[in-house]
Amino acid sequence: MSNQGEYPQDDRAGHGEQHDLSLTRRDLIKVSAATAATAAIYPHSSALAARENATTPAPEMMPLTLKVNGESRQLEVDTRTTLLDALRENLHLTGTKKGCDHGQCGACTVLVDGRRLNACLTLAVMHQDAEITTVEGLGSPENLHPMQAAFIKHDGFQCGYCTSGQICSSVAVLQEIKDGIPSHVTLDLVSSPEMNADEIRERMSGNICRCGAYANILAAIEDVAEDVKS
């Protein structure tokens, strides 16, 4: 009978033969150092072998028709191309800016079928036959859109990098309020939202100005809003 508290001998392997599995601290350090050295010399060897055998598939191209700033444009784009890259790289409309490329700054805001959209977050092929308006399509130096003129009047920009997205978003914001679309600060969801500073600030919160020209931007939008209300 085995002593209480002790594990019985396992005779299945080695026919009861005892193995010395003790390891000194010095031996453990040696084994660890050797393992680390091997990993440093041959890092991820199996992963490297797998990558060497892998091949990148060819891009899948697709014909695309967009009506950009009133003009029909035919493109052949990689299905992975964002609307932002299609506008900038394929159509060379560089007024739309690539800021964060993660939909967090609003510099790439354009109007798609009349509604504002972050062009970096949507694929171009998702907008077959859509009407796209960029800052170039709102107005020109010779014939400014009222919002563009208001931004100049109220000094609504400093470095100007975010300005095209700010202007496109501002135009859409006033149309949203006019159409009665509520925001998070709209208290009465039955009545139309008011054209006031709180509504404008909330709706423009997705457009970041790193220069901090927010007060001037608000003044420019309010200036145009007065004309919209009258």
Salt bridges, closest charged atoms under 4 A:
ASP10 OD1 - ARG12 NE 3.03
ASP78 OD2 - ARG80 NH2 2.73
ASP85 OD1 - LYS98 NZ 2.77
ASP101 OD2 - LYS98 NZ 3.90
GLU176 OE2 - ARG116 NE 2.85
GLU176 OE1 - ARG203 NH1 3.50
ASP198 OD1 - ARG201 NH1 3.43
GLU199 OE1 - ARG203 NE 2.97
ASP223 OD2 - LYS153 NZ 2.98
ASP223 OD2 - HIS154 NE2 2.82
GLU226 OE2 - LYS229 NZ 3.41
